[in-house]
Amino acid sequence: MNRYQLELYVAGRTPASRRAVSNLRKLCDTRMAGACRMAVIDVLERPAVAEEKKILATPTLIRVYPPPARRIIGDLSDPDKVLFHLDMSPAGDPSGPIEGEEA
């Protein structure tokens, strides 16, 4: 069961984009233990989506689910900061939201 849905917006295959993707995958695999579903969106390939989501800088990570949406900009190199700013609880932490329940 995915407790969180994440969207990472990047601009091409720049070093910062690659770092952000790698850091997010590591975070989801190690700290979140399968509690995340993530999508990577390249704003150069899908500019209309970036405009719709009001992406002004990349990399930008948005926690889409559960609402309300939260976002953080940067290479996601500090997992504790990412979890804090997106209001996410690591896997096994019962204090976080559960799919289908209000936070």
Phi, psi and omega in degrees: 000127178271121178274339185226141173243124185239144174234123179252120180259124181232166178240093179073201183251049179286163177303320180295321178295314180297320178297315181298316179298313180298314180296321180292317178300316179297316179300312181295321182285323186265306186275331185257350173040058175082008181272002183240146165240126184236148175232140176250124182242122178271116184291342176286329178272333183227066183297330180295322178294318179298319179294317179300320181273359179059049178277114182257341181213154177230153354286141175237130176250129178242129169273108184276319181231136002279154177293158359283155179296144176227151182221155177217144181247138176138186184274003174063030184284343178250096185300325179295320178295318179299310180300318181295309185291333178266001179055054181243141177257134177301156179304140181089351178269112184289354184280348183278165179292153178243141183308131179092351179250152176286143178279000000 
